[in-house]
């Protein structure tokens, strides 16, 4: 028997964390990679950028997944440029 699964949209609340090894750091160059793994049996669509915010809510980095679909049991990575960016120990 096959049962269709309707399209579903999931949104995630804010995730806040503190990196204890520094107060803040500034980058002259470099990149940060964010990898999402889809362990679901259906295609996952990342329709909006995933943003890394500082403690005040300012966007520090934005990860754009292109193409936006992630097949079942696979991963996709997005890279953000760190050049000229500063990162505080509190991120969200």
C-alpha positions in Angstrom: 0.0 0.0 0.0 1.2 3.5 -0.9 0.1 6.5 1.1 0.9 9.9 -0.4 2.5 12.4 2.0 1.2 16.0 1.4 3.7 18.9 1.0 4.7 20.1 4.5 6.5 23.2 5.5 8.7 23.1 8.6 10.1 26.2 10.2 12.6 26.2 13.0 12.8 28.5 15.9 15.8 30.5 16.9 18.8 28.5 18.0 21.1 30.5 20.3 24.5 29.4 21.4 27.7 30.8 23.0 31.2 30.0 21.9 33.2 30.1 25.1 36.7 30.1 23.5 36.6 33.8 22.4 34.7 37.1 23.0 34.8 38.2 19.3 37.0 37.6 16.3 37.4 39.4 13.0 38.3 37.7 9.7 40.5 39.1 6.9 39.6 36.2 4.7 38.2 32.7 4.7 34.9 30.8 4.3 32.5 28.9 6.5 30.6 25.9 5.2 27.2 24.8 6.4 26.1 21.2 5.5 22.5 20.0 5.7 21.8 16.3 5.6 18.3 15.1 4.6 17.5 11.8 6.5 13.9 12.0 5.3 12.4 9.7 2.7 11.3 12.7 0.6 13.1 15.7 -1.1 13.8 18.6 1.2 13.6 22.1 -0.2 15.6 25.0 1.4 13.7 27.9 0.0 15.2 30.7 2.0 18.8 31.5 3.1 19.9 30.2 6.5 21.3 33.2 8.4 23.8 33.4 11.2 23.1 36.3 13.5 25.1 38.0 16.1 23.8 38.6 19.7 22.1 41.8 18.6 20.2 40.1 15.8 22.3 41.4 12.9 23.0 39.1 10.0 26.7 38.1 10.0 26.6 35.3 7.4 24.0 34.0 4.9 24.0 30.5 3.5 22.2 30.1 0.2 21.6 26.6 -1.0 21.6 26.3 -4.7 20.0 24.2 -6.1 17.6 24.4 -3.2 16.5 20.7 -3.2 18.2 18.0 -1.1 17.4 14.4 -2.2 16.5 11.8 0.4 19.5 10.4 2.3 21.9 13.0 0.9 23.6 16.2 1.9 24.2 19.7 0.4 26.6 22.4 1.5 26.5 26.2 1.2 29.5 28.4 1.7 29.6 31.9 3.1 32.5 34.4 2.8 34.1 35.5 6.1 36.2 38.3 4.6 35.7 41.5 6.6 33.2 39.8 9.0 33.3 39.9 12.8 31.8 37.1 14.9 30.8 37.5 18.6 30.8 34.6 21.0 27.0 34.8 21.2 25.4 33.6 17.9 21.9 32.7 16.8 
